[in-house]
Amino acid sequence: MNDHPPTPVGILGGGRWGLALACAVARNGHPVMLHSRRDERPDGLPSEVEVTAELGALARHARLLLMAVPSDVVREVARSLGDVVDGAHLIVHGIRGLSGEGLTPISEVLREETPCRRVGALGGPALADDLIVGRPSVLAVASRYPEVTDAVRNALQGPLMRVSVSHDLVGLEWSSALNGALFVALGYARAIGVSPALLGGFLTRGLHEAARIAVAAGADERSLFGVAGVGDLLAAMSQYDRPECQLGAALAEGATLAEAQARSSVRVEAATLVPRVVAFANEHRLDAAIFTAIEAVFSGRVTREAMLSGLMERR
């Protein structure tokens, strides 16, 4: 438990990531209320965490709200949330994706659909299962407002959690989203027998591609080489249970994208994100060979042999 007085925290989302955040906050001794549209208690939720199906109750419970819903429903949820929150609330999302065809950062959706201006995002290497069982973990938080990062650090940082702070919100959001795509490729490459040495080179190329793309979107390049960027990738090298890695492995085994997604217990944001990222890179005349290869895997246009050959090519 940290040294700050207990502060109420609200969690939006009854899925695995919402459960994980609720466990991490409750472990620090803060009163937690979790919103689930099904009004059901997720398995493994600490007994002291309240559950509600009413957004109004969540907004009354806490000033700090952590959002953990899929990107394809975030605008709908934010619009409903906008009816019950005001400018005093702080909203921080933990969504590894971007919204809509325009690749809009989730933080911008929150600002468009709610009266809240003080928003932020979570990212970094921590896995949901690690937060649920209490393994030592690292998370990153970014916001343009120090009171937002301070509130998140107060809620989450403790003996088993380190919270790294950044003010480059765009950089963290794009880094998290693009890393999700690289994790799919990592799972695919491991499944076809790519050596650790080649994987290291491949991820280095992918990180530099991601940095060029993110900078074109307004990010600070340094964010891609921090905890939410390279730290996230380094952790993934040994994290076989990441949903994105599992999706990539299923594709390498011959599953279609739809079949691979059906096997996953959570939504993998990269599946719908990558084609839009490739279009963005082409529009800005950026080298995006790795992301183009990931798109080809998703669409089934590439064989295992062609993927391995592509990783060996020098561009």
N, C-alpha and C positions, 0 to 999 in steps of 0.2 A: 504494500500500500504506500502511496506517496504521502508527502507532508502537507498537502493542501486539504482544506475541509471538504467533506463530501458534497459533490455538485450533481444535481439531477441531469441525466443524459437520456435523450430519446433516440431510438433506432428505428429506421424505416426499412422494413424488409424481413420476412420470416424465412428466407432461404439460408443456405450454408454460411454465406458471408455475414449476413445479419446476425445469425446465431454466434458466429465467432467474435464479432465486435461486442455483442452483449456480454459474452463470457469475459472478455478482456477488461471491459469497463467495470463489471460487477466484481471481478477479482481485486480491483483497486479500491473497492469499498464505496463506490458511488451508486446512488439509487438509479436503477435503469428501468425504463419502460420500452417494450418492443411492440411496434405496430405490425400486425399481419392481417391482410384482408380476409384470411380464412378464420381469424380469431381462434387459432389453435396454438397450443404450446409446442414449439419444435422440440424434438427429442434431444435431450442433453442440455436444455436451457436451465441455468441455475434457478432454484426454487424462489429466490428472493427477487427475480426479475418479473415485473408485471407484464401482462400481455393485453393489448387492446386492439379492437378493429376500428376505433374511432380516431381519426386524425386530430380532432379537436382536443381529445384527452391527452394525446401525445404533446401537442403544442402547449397545453397548460402545464404539463409535467416538467418540461425542460426548455431552456433557452438554447442549448446546444443539441442539434439534431444531426445524426450520422445516417446518411442515405446509402442503402445497399440493395438496390433494385436493378433489374436488367435495363440496358440502354434503350431497348425498344419500347419501354413503357415509362421511361423517366419523365417525358414531357407531360404525359397524362397524370402521373403521380404528383409532379411538381405543380401542375395547374390546380389540382384538388388541395394540395398543401397550401397554396397561395391564399385560399379562402380562410385559413385558420391561423396563419402566422402573421407577424408584423416585423418592422425593421429592427426590433430588439433581438430577434432570433438569429443564430449563427447556423448555417447549413453547410455540412461538409460531406461530400460523396466519396464512396470507395469503388467507383465503377471503372473497370479497365476497358473503356471504349469511348467513342465519340458519337455524337447524335446526328442523325439525318444525313441526307445526301451532301450537305455542305460541310461535313466534318466539323460540326459545331462542338466545342468543348462542353461538357456537361455543366460546368460552372456557369456558362452563358445561358443555358436553358433555365437554370435555377433563377438567374437574375431576370430573365424574360417573363417567367411564369409566376414569380412570387415577389412580394415587396422587399425581400431580403437582398441587401447589397453586399453584406459581409459573408462571403461564401469561400469554400476551400475544397481541397481534394486530398485523398489518401493514396499512397502508392508504396512501392518498395517490396522487399523480398518475402515478407511474412505470408505464410499459408494459413488458410482457415483452420485446418486441423491443428496447427501449432497453437493458435490462439485459443481454441476450444479446450485443449488439454493442458495448456499452460507451459509450453516449451519456451525457452528464451527466444525472443524475436526482435526484429527491427522493422519499423514502419517509417515512411516519410509523410509529412504533411506540408502542403503549400497553400498560401493565401497571400493576398496583397495587404491583409489586415493583421497586425500583430496580435490583436485580441482573439482572433480565430485560432491561430497556431498555438497561442498560450492556452486556450480552452481545451484544445485537443491534447496537448501535452499533459495538462492537468488530468484529463480523463483517462488517458491510456498509459502514460509513462509510469513505470514502477520497477521493482526488482527483476521482473521477467520481460520487460518491454522497454526498448529504447526508441524514442521518437526523434527523427531528424527533421529539422525545420528548413523550409525554403520560402522565398517570396516570389519565385517564378512559377506561378500557377499554370500558365500555358505549357511551360516546359515539363512539369510533372504530369499533366494530363496527357500530353502527346507521348511522352516517354512511356508511361504505363500502357497506353493503347498500342504503340508500336512494338513494345516488348512482348505483349500478348501474342502478336503474330510471329515473332521470332521464336517463342516457346513452341508453337506448333511445328515450325520447321526443325527445331531441336529434337522434338520427339520423333519426327519422321526420320531425321538423319540417324539418330541412334538406332532406330528399328531396322534400318537397312545396313547397319554395320559400319557406319563411319567411325574412324578412329578418333580418340580424344584430341590428338594433335590437329586433325582436320576440322573437328568441331570448334576448337579454339579459334582457328583462322576464319572459319565461317561466321562465328558470332562476332568477331572483330569487324569483319566486312559489314555485317548486318547492323552493328551499332553505328558505324560511320554513315551508312545509308540513312538510318533512322535520324541521326543528328542533322544531316542535310535537309531531310524532309521537315523535321520539327522546326528548324531555324526558319525555313520558308514560311512556316505557319505562325511565326512570331515568338518562338521560344529562345531562351538563352542556351547556347550550345553546352555550357557547363553543366546544365541540369541532366543532360544525357550521360554524363560521366560521373554522376553522383550516385547516391543510394538508390534513387528511383530508376536509374538507368543501368549503369554497369554493375552496381551492387545487386540489382534484381537479376541480371543475366548470370552473374557469377553463382548466385544461389541456385538458379535453375539447372546448372550443370549436374547437380547431384539430387535434384528434386524430381523423381520419376512420377510422383503422384500429382503433379500439377495438372489440372483438367486440360490445359492447352497441349501439354506434352502427350497426354493420353490420347487426345484427338489426333495428333500427328502420327502417333504410333499405329492407331487404328487405320489411318489412311494408307500408311506404308504396308499394312497387312492386306490391302486390297479393298477395304470398305469404301463405300461412297461417302461423300460429305454428310448426306442425310443419315446414313447408317451410323457413321462415327459420332454424329451429334446425339443420336438417340441413345448411344451407350453412355454418354456423359451425364453425371448427376447434376451438373450446373450448365448454364448457358455459356458458351465460349464466344465472346464478343468478336474475336478476330475473324470468325467465319463470314460475317457480313461486312466487316471493316476493310479487309485487305483490298478488294476490288476498287473501293473508293480511294484508298491511299495510293494505289498504283495510278489511277486516273489523275490524282492530284500531282504526283511526281512527274508524270508525262506532261501535264499542263505547264509545270514550272521547269521543264527540261532538266530534270534531276536523274542521275544514275540510280536506278532502283532495281538492280538485277535480282537481289535476294527476294525482295517483296514480289517481284514479277514471277519468280519461281514458285513462291508460296501460293500465289493466285492460280498458277497452272496446276499445282497439286490439288487445290480445292475443286477445280473444274474437271479434274481427271485427264488433263491434256498432256501429262508428263509421266514417263515410266520411271521406275526406281533407277534404272541404268542412266537414263537421261539426267535425272536429278544429281546423281553422283558425278557425272561428267561435268555438269554445270558448276558444281562446287569446286571442281579442280581447275576450271578455266580462270585465267587472269584477265581482268577487265581494266 
